[in-house]
Amino acid sequence: MASVTHSFMKLFRGSPTNPAESLKTVHSAQRLTRRSSGLAELSRAFKSEEPLCILDIGYTSAANIRYLTERGHKVYSEDLLEASTDPALVMADERGQTVLDSKRFLAENLVFSAAQFDMVLCWNLADYLDESLVKPVVGRLWTTLKPGGMLLAFFHTHEAGPDAPCYRYHMVTGDTLEMQHIEARRDQRKGPTRAGHSAKAGFRLQRVFNNRHIENLFRDFTSIKFFLTRDNVREVLVVR
Amino acid sequence: MEAQKTPEFAHIGKSVIIKGELSGSEDLYVDGVVEGTIQMQNNNLVIGPNGQVRASIQAKGVAVQGKVEGNIRATERTELRKSAAVVGDIVTQRIAIEEGAYFKGKVDIQREAPKPVISSLKLDSHGEGKPATAPVAATAAALSTTVSK
């Protein structure tokens, strides 16, 4: 009987033995498609004859680089969520609580000259970034944007729940995005950290912004426009 | 350009550390540590999975499997494989980035340089050659940024 079982199992050799591992693989490979009104609005500017300078601060996306460079624009890519998991950023504040060192973070990341970018693709960064980094990062983004420059950001609503998966966004067309589940890779590069994720579980939602929080976050910007969607995400387009 | 060890590539093994200027006229595979500059003008450079390069790189084609800190200028193609971690600016004609690669920097896609028309030349009064017609700008090379999965 044992040999029959052994022969039967041979058929499955090479497939993951752990069902959770198998599910994880499917989950991370799966891509969902969604329409984005915010991206559609940005896309009008992509048609510009003048090459634009665009900063993508989401997970490195070859699709986004391809989409934008094919249209003659210059693309800067900087994965801020990944950068925020650097263990060297962890420090204690005056009350002894563990926070991330925002000064050090900004000294090592988003180091650009003032008014350099026409657009910033922020995606869902603010929802997953450590609390201590959100406002300093938005402040730096304001500085790096040109007057009239635009920033696209996504925010979950309360209905999304605390376990809303962190996605990376790939631009497919002028108004369509593909979403792919992000798994942290810090374990492969610099080691684990406390900063809002476990390496195996991926990034966790840190908070839910309501509309007033979002308006407050971008109060230095000239205008803010909300786009409601069906998937418990608000798209926000702000103009410096 | 195959991003793996092949007999045609000169090979720098993973225990080798080079500091300074590295140049040559054959394809190069780097699996060790290089700090400085790498200039392989008309040849390909492959940085293997153990490669750690802190250098500005200039080559015809560049494929990265390891780590690079520095700017990459490739006259033809740049490939970032899934294990690649690149911090620096990339200037290239074509780029391919595999799923999982880490990249921090600027991508600047350079279209093909205009080629001068070398057809008929007329001699002017000083005996110097002038093109019969004004050089025509070469059509922009089709961008073929690809996503490998």
Contacts between the chains, C-beta under 8 A, distances in Angstrom:
chain1	res1	chain2	res2	distance
A	60	B	97	6.8
A	60	B	101	6.2
A	60	B	102	6.0
A	60	B	103	4.7
A	62	B	96	7.3
A	62	B	97	3.7
A	62	B	98	7.4
A	62	B	99	7.5
A	62	B	101	7.8
A	62	B	145	7.3
A	62	B	146	7.9
A	62	B	147	4.3
A	63	B	147	5.9
A	65	B	95	6.9
A	65	B	97	6.5
A	65	B	107	5.4
A	65	B	145	6.5
A	66	B	95	8.0
A	66	B	143	7.8
A	66	B	145	3.8
A	66	B	146	7.5
A	66	B	147	6.6
A	69	B	95	7.6
A	69	B	107	6.1
A	69	B	109	4.3
A	69	B	143	6.3
A	69	B	145	5.9
A	70	B	143	5.0
A	70	B	145	6.6
A	74	B	106	6.4
A	74	B	107	7.5
A	74	B	108	5.8
A	75	B	106	7.0
A	75	B	107	4.9
A	76	B	105	7.0
A	76	B	106	4.8
A	76	B	107	7.8
A	77	B	103	5.3
A	77	B	104	6.5
A	77	B	105	6.8
A	77	B	106	7.9
A	77	B	107	6.9
A	78	B	104	5.2
A	78	B	105	7.9
A	79	B	102	6.8
A	79	B	103	8.0
A	79	B	104	6.8
A	82	B	102	7.0
A	83	B	104	7.8
A	185	B	100	7.3
A	185	B	102	7.3
A	189	B	85	6.8
A	189	B	102	7.4
